[in-house]
Structure formats: structure tokens, C-alpha cells
Amino acid sequence: MPTTSYLLRLVKIISVAAIGLMAALIVTGNITDYYTNYFFVEHVMKMDTIFPESHVQYRGIHNTAIYQVAYVFLILLETVMSFCSLKGSWKMLRNLKNDAVVFHASKNWAIAGITTGIIVWFLGFEVIGGEWFDMWQSATWNGLGAAERVLAFLSFVLIMLHLRDE
């Protein structure tokens, strides 16, 4: 029968691998169906669906090149998130049966992947999209609910990763 420590290590590995897989699927979708989410980025940055009486519409950007750069940068960050998370889960899996110090040290790539995800989903969606571009005002182009769900899991796994094994 596996020990509790062994099972908790597996939970950590599977959770990080799931984050990496999710990010890989997001990247794949963003590349193979480029314009669906590109239009999301465009409309958020244009601020064309926020409350008409809002006094912050001056923040809107009306430049196609900037939409393209922002969207490609987002895809690149999601790619880094996926790569680091998948590599991190692999390194943790390879150290599954090693002592606690070695296993804990193998978490660095996973932490980098999750931190990149927090940059994307908190800084990108919540702070820049939600607050600077007031995405929360849009009934059509509002990704805050999805961002909050992803952030909740990223935060949970990051906390779980920082718990040291006995």
C-alpha cells in the first residue's frame, strides 16, 4: 500500500500535469482557431462593448497591429506555461521515489509554469483586461469568470506544491 506522502506527491504531479495539458489545449485552440480568441482580445482592447456612458473609453486601443502583438504575446506566455508545467510534472515524476529534499527541489519548473499562468490569468485577464480595459462592463467580451476559475486552481496547486513532504 502506498504511503500518504507518496500519494500526495502523485496528486501534486497530476495537478501540475493537468495545468500543462490545459495550457497546451489553450495554445492549440488559439493557433488552430486563431481568430476566435483574437476577436476577443480586439474587442476587449477596443472597449467597444463596455457601458456607453463610461468615462474610461479613452483607454481603448484602435490599432490592429497592437491587437496582433498582444494576442501573439498571450499565446507565447501560454506556451511557456504549458512547457514549464509539463516539464515540471515530468521532473517531479522522475523524483517521485527520492527523498523529500530532492523531490521538493524538482518542483522549480512546475512553479515557473504556474507562476506564468498567474501572470496570464491574473495580470493579463484580471488586471489589464478586467480593470484597465474594464472588461467587467462587457456582457459579450468578458473572460473574468473563466480567469477566476483558472486562477483558483493555479493558486491551490501552487500552495500545495509549497507544502514540503515529510
Backbone as CSV, one residue per row, in Angstrom:
resi,resn,N_x,N_y,N_z,CA_x,CA_y,CA_z,C_x,C_y,C_z
1,MET,0.847,-1.184,0.000,0.000,0.000,0.000,0.892,1.248,0.000
2,PRO,0.651,2.175,-0.949,1.469,3.406,-0.988,1.255,4.252,0.267
3,THR,2.300,4.965,0.647,2.207,5.843,1.807,1.444,7.113,1.451
4,THR,1.010,7.830,2.484,0.303,9.099,2.268,1.199,10.087,1.545
5,SER,2.468,10.136,1.911,3.411,11.044,1.264,3.530,10.741,-0.229
6,TYR,3.595,9.458,-0.567,3.675,9.033,-1.964,2.420,9.465,-2.724
7,LEU,1.259,9.263,-2.138,0.003,9.647,-2.784,-0.105,11.160,-2.957
8,LEU,0.331,11.920,-1.955,0.305,13.378,-2.070,1.258,13.863,-3.164
9,ARG,2.378,13.196,-3.306,3.296,13.531,-4.392,2.631,13.276,-5.744
10,LEU,1.920,12.162,-5.851,1.198,11.871,-7.098,0.137,12.926,-7.393
11,VAL,-0.569,13.367,-6.361,-1.575,14.419,-6.536,-0.915,15.693,-7.073
12,LYS,0.234,16.045,-6.531,0.967,17.225,-6.999,1.369,17.068,-8.461
13,ILE,1.893,15.915,-8.791,2.349,15.655,-10.163,1.179,15.715,-11.133
14,ILE,0.089,15.051,-10.800,-1.081,15.029,-11.678,-1.675,16.429,-11.824
15,SER,-1.724,17.187,-10.751,-2.273,18.549,-10.801,-1.445,19.446,-11.715
16,VAL,-0.134,19.365,-11.595,0.743,20.178,-12.452,0.639,19.712,-13.903
17,ALA,0.579,18.412,-14.131,0.421,17.892,-15.495,-0.908,18.360,-16.097
18,ALA,-1.959,18.394,-15.284,-3.259,18.865,-15.776,-3.188,20.334,-16.187
19,ILE,-2.459,21.136,-15.427,-2.269,22.548,-15.787,-1.517,22.646,-17.112
20,GLY,-0.473,21.855,-17.256,0.283,21.854,-18.506,-0.565,21.422,-19.691
21,LEU,-1.394,20.400,-19.487,-2.280,19.935,-20.559,-3.308,21.009,-20.906
22,MET,-3.907,21.633,-19.892,-4.880,22.689,-20.142,-4.242,23.802,-20.970
23,ALA,-3.040,24.239,-20.577,-2.361,25.308,-21.306,-2.037,24.873,-22.734
24,ALA,-1.639,23.610,-22.920,-1.353,23.106,-24.273,-2.609,23.116,-25.138
25,LEU,-3.740,22.750,-24.548,-5.004,22.784,-25.299,-5.408,24.218,-25.633
26,ILE,-5.168,25.132,-24.718,-5.464,26.553,-24.982,-4.602,27.056,-26.136
27,VAL,-3.316,26.743,-26.091,-2.407,27.172,-27.159,-2.839,26.568,-28.490
28,THR,-3.153,25.283,-28.480,-3.586,24.617,-29.710,-4.837,25.284,-30.271
29,GLY,-5.809,25.562,-29.401,-7.026,26.235,-29.844,-6.750,27.634,-30.368
30,ASN,-5.884,28.361,-29.685,-5.574,29.726,-30.113,-4.839,29.758,-31.451
31,ILE,-4.080,28.722,-31.745,-3.355,28.673,-33.016,-4.248,28.126,-34.128
32,THR,-4.974,27.039,-33.860,-5.778,26.414,-34.920,-7.086,27.153,-35.191
33,ASP,-7.550,27.930,-34.232,-8.759,28.734,-34.403,-8.408,30.174,-34.018
34,TYR,-7.399,30.689,-34.699,-6.739,31.939,-34.313,-7.721,33.087,-34.096
35,TYR,-8.638,33.276,-35.022,-9.439,34.498,-34.972,-10.542,34.495,-33.927
36,THR,-10.953,33.353,-33.426,-11.989,33.355,-32.387,-11.516,34.129,-31.165
37,ASN,-10.374,33.774,-30.612,-9.870,34.487,-29.444,-9.162,35.787,-29.804
38,TYR,-8.698,35.896,-31.039,-8.139,37.180,-31.479,-9.225,38.262,-31.392
39,PHE,-10.431,37.936,-31.849,-11.526,38.913,-31.777,-11.852,39.275,-30.335
40,PHE,-11.695,38.310,-29.433,-11.882,38.589,-28.006,-10.885,39.661,-27.558
41,VAL,-9.605,39.451,-27.858,-8.566,40.413,-27.484,-8.850,41.770,-28.127
42,GLU,-9.212,41.753,-29.396,-9.500,43.002,-30.117,-10.617,43.791,-29.446
43,HIS,-11.734,43.136,-29.164,-12.880,43.856,-28.595,-12.603,44.332,-27.168
44,VAL,-11.871,43.535,-26.394,-11.515,43.985,-25.045,-10.656,45.241,-25.138
45,MET,-9.659,45.224,-26.031,-8.764,46.375,-26.143,-9.445,47.581,-26.783
46,LYS,-10.404,47.360,-27.662,-11.170,48.464,-28.255,-12.119,49.102,-27.247
47,MET,-12.553,48.290,-26.298,-13.528,48.728,-25.293,-14.844,49.145,-25.957
48,ASP,-15.187,48.468,-27.044,-16.369,48.860,-27.806,-17.671,48.259,-27.285
49,THR,-17.578,47.415,-26.256,-18.815,46.845,-25.705,-18.972,47.132,-24.214
50,ILE,-18.192,48.109,-23.690,-18.390,48.492,-22.291,-19.563,49.475,-22.218
51,PHE,-19.964,49.826,-21.017,-21.106,50.724,-20.834,-20.906,51.996,-21.660
52,PRO,-21.903,52.378,-22.448,-21.760,53.569,-23.308,-21.486,54.858,-22.521
53,GLU,-21.980,54.939,-21.312,-21.784,56.159,-20.523,-20.470,56.155,-19.732
54,SER,-19.656,55.121,-19.896,-18.394,55.017,-19.176,-17.435,56.136,-19.595
55,HIS,-16.720,56.666,-18.633,-15.786,57.763,-18.904,-14.342,57.287,-19.054
56,VAL,-14.133,55.988,-19.218,-12.772,55.472,-19.374,-12.516,54.937,-20.783
57,GLN,-13.384,55.236,-21.710,-13.208,54.729,-23.072,-11.967,55.288,-23.761
58,TYR,-11.394,56.339,-23.211,-10.155,56.887,-23.764,-9.018,55.876,-23.684
59,ARG,-9.165,54.872,-22.831,-8.127,53.839,-22.697,-8.132,52.866,-23.867
60,GLY,-9.198,52.864,-24.635,-9.324,51.928,-25.749,-8.209,52.093,-26.766
61,ILE,-7.819,50.983,-27.349,-6.776,50.969,-28.382,-7.437,50.603,-29.698
62,HIS,-7.087,51.321,-30.745,-7.704,51.103,-32.053,-6.618,50.903,-33.100
63,ASN,-5.809,49.861,-32.878,-4.686,49.581,-33.755,-4.558,48.071,-33.917
64,THR,-4.792,47.599,-35.131,-4.770,46.160,-35.418,-3.418,45.530,-35.103
65,ALA,-2.337,46.240,-35.356,-1.003,45.687,-35.084,-0.826,45.422,-33.585
66,ILE,-1.342,46.303,-32.759,-1.225,46.110,-31.307,-2.059,44.915,-30.861
67,TYR,-3.233,44.715,-31.467,-4.044,43.530,-31.129,-3.267,42.263,-31.462
68,GLN,-2.640,42.253,-32.645,-1.885,41.073,-33.084,-0.721,40.790,-32.135
69,VAL,0.034,41.826,-31.795,1.192,41.659,-30.899,0.724,41.159,-29.532
70,ALA,-0.333,41.757,-28.998,-0.848,41.349,-27.685,-1.303,39.890,-27.708
71,TYR,-1.994,39.499,-28.768,-2.506,38.135,-28.863,-1.373,37.125,-29.021
72,VAL,-0.401,37.431,-29.857,0.746,36.527,-30.035,1.532,36.425,-28.730
73,PHE,1.700,37.548,-28.023,2.393,37.525,-26.726,1.632,36.654,-25.733
74,LEU,0.326,36.748,-25.728,-0.507,35.908,-24.863,-0.303,34.428,-25.194
75,ILE,-0.295,34.095,-26.468,-0.081,32.701,-26.889,1.315,32.236,-26.469
76,LEU,2.309,33.088,-26.602,3.668,32.726,-26.185,3.727,32.459,-24.680
77,LEU,3.090,33.310,-23.891,3.065,33.085,-22.440,2.343,31.777,-22.097
78,GLU,1.260,31.496,-22.781,0.536,30.242,-22.540,1.393,29.042,-22.944
79,THR,2.204,29.199,-23.991,3.125,28.137,-24.411,4.184,27.899,-23.336
80,VAL,4.737,28.973,-22.789,5.713,28.859,-21.695,5.064,28.176,-20.493
81,MET,3.840,28.573,-20.184,3.102,27.965,-19.072,2.977,26.458,-19.273
82,SER,2.599,26.058,-20.479,2.432,24.634,-20.780,3.767,23.896,-20.689
83,PHE,4.780,24.426,-21.346,6.084,23.768,-21.356,6.625,23.587,-19.944
84,CYS,6.633,24.664,-19.178,7.192,24.600,-17.820,6.397,23.642,-16.933
85,SER,5.076,23.680,-17.047,4.242,22.796,-16.218,4.447,21.334,-16.587
86,LEU,4.484,21.048,-17.880,4.686,19.654,-18.300,6.089,19.170,-17.940
87,LYS,7.093,20.023,-18.143,8.450,19.641,-17.761,8.536,19.473,-16.243
88,GLY,7.873,20.355,-15.517,7.874,20.259,-14.061,7.224,18.983,-13.568
89,SER,6.103,18.615,-14.164,5.447,17.376,-13.732,6.324,16.165,-14.063
90,TRP,7.011,16.215,-15.196,7.905,15.120,-15.580,9.079,15.007,-14.594
91,LYS,9.686,16.144,-14.242,10.809,16.125,-13.289,10.349,15.617,-11.916
92,MET,9.167,16.041,-11.500,8.638,15.557,-10.222,8.368,14.055,-10.287
93,LEU,7.831,13.587,-11.409,7.563,12.154,-11.571,8.865,11.355,-11.507
94,ARG,9.902,11.868,-12.138,11.202,11.183,-12.114,11.781,11.127,-10.707
95,ASN,11.388,12.056,-9.840,11.903,12.093,-8.463,10.870,11.617,-7.442
96,LEU,9.839,10.970,-7.906,8.743,10.533,-7.050,9.227,9.707,-5.853
97,LYS,10.167,8.824,-6.078,10.607,7.913,-5.016,11.865,8.395,-4.298
98,ASN,12.367,9.561,-4.670,13.545,10.105,-3.996,13.152,10.719,-2.659
99,ASP,14.158,11.108,-1.890,13.855,11.698,-0.579,13.165,13.054,-0.747
100,ALA,12.649,13.578,0.350,11.834,14.790,0.339,12.593,16.000,-0.188
101,VAL,13.869,16.111,0.148,14.663,17.263,-0.293,14.794,17.265,-1.819
102,VAL,15.098,16.110,-2.385,15.256,16.000,-3.842,13.911,16.242,-4.536
103,PHE,12.845,15.644,-4.015,11.529,15.842,-4.632,11.127,17.312,-4.576
104,HIS,11.318,17.938,-3.442,10.952,19.353,-3.297,11.753,20.221,-4.273
105,ALA,13.021,19.921,-4.451,13.866,20.686,-5.370,13.438,20.496,-6.827
106,SER,12.753,19.395,-7.125,12.351,19.131,-8.505,11.109,19.919,-8.921
107,LYS,10.568,20.723,-8.038,9.334,21.462,-8.313,9.548,22.784,-9.046
108,ASN,10.786,23.188,-9.275,11.057,24.516,-9.821,10.378,24.792,-11.159
109,TRP,10.433,23.844,-12.077,9.789,24.051,-13.381,8.274,24.181,-13.218
110,ALA,7.716,23.367,-12.348,6.270,23.435,-12.103,5.884,24.805,-11.549
111,ILE,6.675,25.297,-10.622,6.407,26.614,-10.035,6.515,27.696,-11.110
112,ALA,7.484,27.571,-11.995,7.630,28.537,-13.086,6.407,28.509,-14.009
113,GLY,5.909,27.322,-14.312,4.724,27.209,-15.170,3.496,27.814,-14.532
114,ILE,3.299,27.527,-13.264,2.134,28.059,-12.559,2.248,29.575,-12.399
115,THR,3.438,30.051,-12.118,3.641,31.498,-11.998,3.360,32.196,-13.326
116,THR,3.777,31.590,-14.422,3.463,32.143,-15.740,1.951,32.167,-15.951
117,GLY,1.271,31.122,-15.513,-0.192,31.099,-15.602,-0.833,32.211,-14.791
118,ILE,-0.285,32.477,-13.627,-0.815,33.571,-12.798,-0.586,34.913,-13.494
119,ILE,0.541,35.055,-14.157,0.794,36.283,-14.921,-0.257,36.435,-16.021
120,VAL,-0.530,35.356,-16.745,-1.521,35.412,-17.826,-2.911,35.689,-17.282
121,TRP,-3.350,34.873,-16.330,-4.751,34.904,-15.916,-5.062,35.989,-14.898
122,PHE,-4.082,36.377,-14.066,-4.346,37.463,-13.128,-3.930,38.803,-13.718
123,LEU,-2.650,38.934,-14.062,-2.189,40.210,-14.596,-2.852,40.511,-15.945
124,GLY,-2.853,39.514,-16.836,-3.410,39.734,-18.172,-4.917,39.922,-18.196
125,PHE,-5.634,38.941,-17.633,-7.092,38.983,-17.714,-7.728,39.851,-16.631
126,GLU,-7.347,39.619,-15.386,-7.999,40.336,-14.278,-7.573,41.807,-14.209
127,VAL,-6.256,42.045,-14.227,-5.757,43.409,-14.028,-5.873,44.229,-15.308
128,ILE,-5.211,43.776,-16.371,-5.198,44.572,-17.601,-6.564,44.524,-18.301
129,GLY,-7.045,43.307,-18.579,-8.337,43.196,-19.261,-9.499,43.665,-18.409
130,GLY,-9.556,43.179,-17.174,-10.703,43.465,-16.315,-10.746,44.868,-15.773
131,GLU,-9.590,45.399,-15.384,-9.577,46.716,-14.743,-9.148,47.849,-15.682
132,TRP,-8.081,47.655,-16.446,-7.663,48.745,-17.332,-8.654,48.911,-18.483
133,PHE,-8.994,47.808,-19.134,-9.926,47.875,-20.263,-11.385,47.660,-19.835
134,ASP,-11.622,47.589,-18.550,-12.983,47.451,-17.990,-13.802,46.331,-18.643
135,MET,-13.147,45.201,-18.850,-13.813,44.048,-19.447,-15.040,43.636,-18.639
136,TRP,-15.034,43.908,-17.343,-16.160,43.535,-16.484,-17.458,44.210,-16.923
137,GLN,-17.377,45.302,-17.667,-18.575,46.004,-18.125,-19.196,45.361,-19.365
138,SER,-18.494,44.460,-20.003,-18.978,43.879,-21.253,-19.745,42.590,-21.008
139,ALA,-20.945,42.537,-21.540,-21.737,41.304,-21.461,-21.264,40.296,-22.505
140,THR,-20.627,40.782,-23.562,-20.216,39.931,-24.672,-18.781,39.441,-24.543
141,TRP,-17.860,40.333,-24.252,-16.428,40.017,-24.238,-15.888,40.107,-22.818
142,ASN,-16.327,39.189,-21.984,-15.941,39.202,-20.578,-15.389,37.831,-20.201
143,GLY,-14.085,37.767,-19.956,-13.444,36.498,-19.610,-13.090,36.378,-18.146
144,LEU,-13.676,37.239,-17.311,-13.296,37.237,-15.899,-13.716,35.967,-15.163
145,GLY,-14.870,35.425,-15.480,-15.313,34.191,-14.821,-14.354,33.037,-15.100
146,ALA,-13.968,32.880,-16.352,-13.012,31.822,-16.706,-11.663,32.068,-16.039
147,ALA,-11.231,33.332,-16.029,-9.946,33.657,-15.402,-9.968,33.306,-13.922
148,GLU,-11.057,33.601,-13.251,-11.152,33.307,-11.818,-11.125,31.808,-11.544
149,ARG,-11.774,31.020,-12.397,-11.742,29.558,-12.219,-10.322,29.028,-12.389
150,VAL,-9.632,29.493,-13.415,-8.266,29.037,-13.661,-7.357,29.487,-12.518
151,LEU,-7.492,30.739,-12.104,-6.667,31.257,-11.008,-6.876,30.488,-9.709
152,ALA,-8.099,30.089,-9.444,-8.368,29.337,-8.212,-7.572,28.030,-8.209
153,PHE,-7.575,27.315,-9.330,-6.846,26.055,-9.390,-5.335,26.286,-9.372
154,LEU,-4.868,27.288,-10.125,-3.430,27.591,-10.109,-2.959,27.917,-8.697
155,SER,-3.716,28.727,-7.998,-3.348,29.118,-6.632,-3.336,27.918,-5.695
156,PHE,-4.363,27.078,-5.810,-4.430,25.879,-4.979,-3.217,24.980,-5.214
157,VAL,-2.880,24.750,-6.467,-1.757,23.858,-6.778,-0.435,24.490,-6.344
158,LEU,-0.290,25.788,-6.519,0.941,26.447,-6.079,1.125,26.319,-4.567
159,ILE,0.061,26.507,-3.818,0.128,26.326,-2.365,0.463,24.874,-2.024
160,MET,-0.192,23.951,-2.705,0.046,22.535,-2.453,1.503,22.162,-2.754
161,LEU,2.056,22.732,-3.823,3.445,22.436,-4.172,4.420,22.909,-3.103
162,HIS,4.083,23.982,-2.438,4.986,24.538,-1.429,4.927,23.802,-0.098
163,LEU,3.991,22.915,0.046,3.951,22.092,1.255,5.042,21.032,1.114
164,ARG,5.955,21.025,2.035,7.061,20.079,1.998,6.608,18.676,2.416
165,ASP,7.265,17.719,1.826,6.998,16.334,2.197,7.770,15.998,3.471
166,GLU,7.259,15.003,4.178,7.954,14.553,5.406,9.167,13.745,5.018
